[in-house]
Amino acid sequence: MQTAIENLDWLSIFPDLTALEASAKEALLKHARLVEAPVGTVGYREGGHCGAYVMRLAGQSRVFKVSASGREILLYRVHGGETCVITTTCLLGNSDYPASTVVEEAITDIIIPSNAFNQLMIDSKVFRTFVMANYGALISDLIVLLDEVAFHRIDARLAKLFLEAGTNPIKRTHQQFADELGTAREVVSRQVKRFEQNKWVALGRGQVDILDRAALTKLAQT
C-alpha cells in the first residue's frame, strides 16, 4: 500500500541527502510515497516494468535470478539505508527488470516515481551524486559475486555463507543454501555432509550448527 509522505524526517537514514536543495526537497514531498509490505511479497518480477526508485528505510528483500531450468541464484539483498542497484539500472537505462525480488523481512520503503526521479537527476546535484555513488558501490558488490561464482570453489563459498549467516545454529534448508549459491541442492548436501564428517558442523532438521569456525574460516579463504 502506498501513502503520501508528510515530512522528510526519513532523510536522516540517508545522510548524504541531508544537504538536498530546497527545490529537491519540495519535489520529494510532492512525489515520493511510503510503501510497506509483509514477508513474502513479490516486489517485482523479471521482465516487469520499472516505475520507481526504491529507498529502503527498514526491512530486507532478496534480489535473485532464475534460470530456464528453475535454478535460482542470489544476487544481493537490500537492507535499511540502502537502494536497489537493479532498479537504478532500469531507470537509468529505461529498461525492464532483469531479475526478481521478494520480501524476507517486512519492509518500509520510500519510492520515487520514474518521472520525478529523472527530473531530480537533472535538477539536483546532491541527489544525482547520491544515486551514482550508491550505484557504483552496489555494482562493485555484484562484481565480487561474479568473481565468487566464476572462480571460487563451492565448498569455500558455502563455508563463507555459513560464517556470514549471523546466527548459530543457521536455520535454513539445503535448498535455501543452494539457491543463494546458484547451485543444485544435491551439491550443497554433499558439501554439508563432508563438513559434518570433519566435525566442522552439526546437522539438525532444517538447521546447521557451526562447531569449528576456525576451520570454516580457513576454507573460506582458499
C-alpha positions in Angstrom: 0.0 0.0 0.0 1.3 3.5 -0.9 0.7 6.6 1.1 1.8 10.2 0.7 4.7 11.4 2.9 4.1 14.2 5.3 7.7 15.2 6.1 11.3 14.4 5.2 12.5 13.1 8.6 13.4 9.8 6.8 16.2 11.6 5.1 18.3 11.1 8.2 18.6 7.4 7.2 20.5 8.6 4.1 23.0 11.2 5.5 24.3 12.1 2.0 20.8 13.6 1.2 20.6 15.9 4.2 22.1 18.7 2.1 19.4 18.4 -0.6 18.5 21.7 -2.3 15.2 23.2 -1.3 13.6 22.5 -4.7 14.6 18.9 -4.5 13.0 18.6 -1.0 9.8 20.1 -2.4 9.8 17.6 -5.2 10.2 14.7 -2.8 7.4 16.0 -0.6 5.2 16.2 -3.7 6.0 13.0 -5.5 7.6 10.5 -3.0 5.4 7.8 -1.5 5.7 5.5 1.5 5.3 1.8 0.9 5.1 -1.1 3.4 5.0 -4.8 2.5 4.9 -8.0 4.6 7.2 -11.0 4.3 6.7 -13.0 1.1 5.6 -10.0 -1.0 7.0 -10.1 -4.5 8.4 -6.6 -5.2 9.0 -7.1 -8.9 9.4 -10.0 -11.4 11.9 -10.4 -14.1 10.7 -8.7 -17.3 8.4 -6.3 -15.4 8.2 -2.6 -15.8 10.4 -0.4 -13.6 8.3 2.5 -12.4 10.1 4.0 -9.4 13.4 4.5 -7.5 13.5 2.5 -4.2 15.0 3.7 -1.0 14.8 1.2 1.8 14.0 2.6 5.3 13.7 -0.8 7.1 13.4 -4.5 6.4 15.1 -6.7 3.9 14.4 -8.2 0.5 16.2 -10.7 -1.7 17.1 -10.0 -5.3 17.6 -13.1 -7.5 17.8 -14.6 -10.9 16.1 -17.8 -12.0 17.4 -19.9 -14.9 15.3 -21.6 -17.5 15.7 -24.9 -15.6 14.3 -23.2 -12.4 17.6 -22.8 -10.6 17.9 -19.7 -8.5 20.9 -17.6 -7.6 21.0 -14.8 -5.1 22.4 -11.5 -6.5 22.2 -9.4 -3.3 19.9 -8.2 -0.5 18.6 -4.7 0.1 18.6 -3.6 3.7 17.5 -0.5 5.6 19.5 2.6 4.5 20.2 1.1 1.0 18.9 1.4 -2.5 18.3 -1.2 -5.2 21.0 -1.3 -7.9 18.8 -3.2 -10.4 16.0 -0.6 -10.0 18.6 2.2 -10.6 19.9 0.4 -13.7 16.4 0.0 -15.1 15.6 3.7 -14.5 18.9 5.0 -16.0 18.6 2.7 -19.0 14.9 2.8 -19.4 14.7 -1.0 -19.4 12.7 -3.7 -17.7 13.7 -5.6 -14.6 16.4 -8.3 -15.3 15.7 -10.1 -12.0 13.1 -10.6 -9.3 12.8 -9.7 -5.7 10.8 -11.0 -2.6 10.5 -9.6 0.9 12.3 -11.6 3.6 11.7 -9.2 6.5 8.7 -6.7 6.5 9.9 -3.6 4.6 9.2 0.1 4.7 10.3 1.9 1.5 10.3 5.4 0.1 9.6 5.2 -3.7 10.1 8.0 -6.2 8.1 7.6 -9.4 10.3 7.5 -12.5 9.3 10.9 -13.9 10.2 12.6 -10.6 13.4 10.5 -10.3 14.5 11.6 -13.8 13.8 15.3 -13.0 15.7 15.1 -9.8 18.7 13.6 -11.6 18.7 16.6 -13.8 17.9 19.3 -11.3 19.7 18.2 -8.1 23.4 17.7 -7.9 23.1 16.3 -4.4 20.5 13.7 -5.4 22.5 12.8 -8.6 25.7 12.3 -6.6 23.9 10.2 -4.0 22.3 7.9 -6.7 25.6 7.4 -8.6 27.7 6.8 -5.5 25.2 4.1 -4.3 25.0 2.7 -7.8 28.8 2.4 -8.0 29.1 0.7 -4.7 26.4 -1.9 -5.5 27.9 -2.6 -8.9 31.2 -3.4 -7.1 29.4 -5.9 -4.9 28.0 -7.6 -8.0 31.5 -7.9 -9.5 32.6 -9.6 -6.2 29.7 -12.0 -6.6 30.7 -12.7 -10.3 34.2 -13.4 -9.1 33.0 -15.8 -6.5 30.7 -17.7 -8.8 33.2 -17.9 -11.6 36.5 -18.6 -9.7 35.8 -19.9 -6.2 35.0 -23.5 -5.2 31.5 -24.4 -3.9 32.9 -25.6 -0.6 34.7 -22.3 0.0 31.6 -20.3 -0.9 29.4 -22.5 1.3 31.8 -22.0 4.3 31.7 -18.3 3.7 27.9 -18.4 3.6 27.8 -20.2 6.9 30.2 -17.7 8.5 28.2 -14.7 7.3 24.8 -16.1 8.4 24.8 -14.1 11.6 23.1 -16.8 13.7 24.2 -20.2 15.1 22.5 -22.5 14.5 21.7 -21.4 11.0 18.0 -22.1 10.3 18.0 -22.7 6.6 17.4 -25.8 4.4 19.9 -27.2 1.9 17.7 -25.9 -0.9 17.9 -22.4 0.5 21.7 -22.6 0.7 21.7 -23.9 -2.9 19.6 -21.0 -4.1 21.9 -18.5 -2.6 25.0 -20.1 -4.2 23.3 -20.7 -7.5 23.8 -24.5 -7.5 21.9 -27.7 -7.0 20.6 -28.9 -3.6 22.5 -32.2 -4.1 25.8 -30.3 -4.4 25.2 -28.5 -1.2 24.1 -31.6 0.6 27.3 -33.4 -0.4 29.4 -30.5 0.9 27.5 -30.1 4.2 27.8 -33.9 4.8 31.6 -33.5 4.3 31.6 -30.6 6.8 29.8 -32.8 9.3 32.2 -35.7 8.8 35.1 -33.3 9.5 33.2 -32.2 12.7 33.0 -28.6 11.4 29.2 -28.5 11.7 26.4 -30.5 13.2 23.2 -31.0 11.3 19.6 -30.8 12.6 16.2 -30.6 11.0 16.3 -27.5 8.8 19.4 -26.1 10.5 23.2 -26.2 10.7 25.2 -25.7 13.9 28.7 -24.4 13.4 31.2 -26.3 15.6 34.6 -25.2 14.2 34.5 -21.7 13.0 38.3 -21.6 12.5 38.2 -24.5 10.1 35.4 -22.9 8.1 37.3 -19.6 8.0 40.4 -21.3 6.7 38.4 -23.0 3.9 36.5 -19.8 3.0 39.8 -18.0 2.4 41.0 -20.6 -0.2 
